[in-house]
Amino acid sequence: MSNILEQRCSDSPYLETIMRGRMVSDGPQIRPSEVHWHMVFSRYHGRVQSVFVGPWTTAGVADWKAGAEILWVKFSLGAFMPHLPVRDYRDIETLLPGAASQSFWLKSSAWQFPDYDNVETFVERLVREEVLVHDPIVKAALQEQLPEMSSRTVRHRFLQATGLPQSYILQFERAQRAERLLRQGVSILDTVFELGYYDQPHLTRSLKRFIGHTPAQIARLGESE
């Protein structure tokens, strides 16, 4: 299991959240689906690795070693690296080659490993060197505030920036809302009704796919918190 020591948001439009943690024991744990791509930096027995992690389209299992120190950098929807097309990295973790003991290679340049407190500086350099860009059409599409353009153009740009169709992200966000309601003590049937699921089996399939637990399991987890 992991012990998340800290998590914070960021004022950067390119970043969603930044987390750091330390694994306190070996063993697998449920990993929910994720629509954001990440860069993950791990340190284990003095060895540092950087990994490009694409969106996860279904829940799965993560396995870390006890003693590993992890930094998760979650990028905002709409931020992407054109030389690493997100759609080509769905459900894939790609180890980035090391350049030296404290740096790694990315787009033919050596980059210093960031730490929890200077991620924004790292991201600013990515933007300055045009390794990382941001397409505002993603936020506009999710808020249904699109400018005048064809639906085909919107779909293309959305998929290019996120690696996922908009419909999938909306389903994922609904599953997250359902998880929050169940953890807060809202009944399964009321959650079905409030979020517009067809019936309880529909809710169950959605939560198993995106969260990795059934509604009853999530409700029990909420009771134990």
CORWOMO-V742251 format. One record per pair of residues at least 24 apart in sequence whose ideal C-beta (glycine too) atoms are under 7 Angstrom apart, sorted by the first residue. I is the first residue (numbers start at 1). GAP is how many residues later the second one is. Records with the same first field share a line. If there is no record, write none. Layout:
# CORWOMO-V742251
I: GAP + GAP
This chain:
# CORWOMO-V742251
1: 24 + 26 + 28
2: 27 + 62
6: 110
10: 110
12: 108 + 111
13: 63 + 121
14: 61 + 62 + 65 + 109 + 113 + 118 + 120
15: 60 + 61 + 104 + 108
16: 58 + 59 + 60
17: 57
18: 55 + 98 + 101
19: 53
20: 50 + 51 + 96
21: 49
22: 47
23: 41 + 42 + 43 + 44 + 45
24: 42
25: 41
26: 39 + 40
28: 33 + 34 + 35
29: 33
30: 29 + 31 + 182 + 183
31: 25 + 28 + 29 + 30 + 31 + 181
32: 27 + 178 + 179 + 180
33: 24 + 25 + 26 + 139 + 176 + 177
35: 42 + 127 + 129 + 134 + 137
36: 38 + 39 + 41
37: 38 + 49 + 52 + 126
38: 34 + 35 + 36 + 37
39: 34
40: 30 + 32
41: 30 + 72 + 73
42: 26 + 27 + 28
43: 25 + 26
44: 24
48: 54 + 65
49: 46
50: 46 + 54 + 63
51: 42 + 43 + 44 + 45
52: 32 + 37 + 42 + 44
53: 40
54: 32 + 35 + 36 + 37 + 38 + 109
55: 31 + 35 + 108 + 109
56: 35
57: 33 + 34
58: 151
59: 150 + 151 + 152 + 153
71: 44 + 45
73: 46
77: 61 + 85
78: 56 + 57 + 58 + 60 + 61 + 83
79: 53 + 55
80: 53 + 81
81: 50 + 51
82: 51
83: 24
86: 76 + 77
87: 72 + 76
89: 74
90: 73
106: 25
107: 24
135: 26
138: 24
141: 25
171: 35
172: 38
175: 31 + 32 + 35 + 36
178: 25 + 29
179: 28 + 32 + 39
182: 33 + 36 + 37 + 40
183: 35 + 38 + 39 + 42
184: 38
185: 37
188: 27 + 31
191: 24
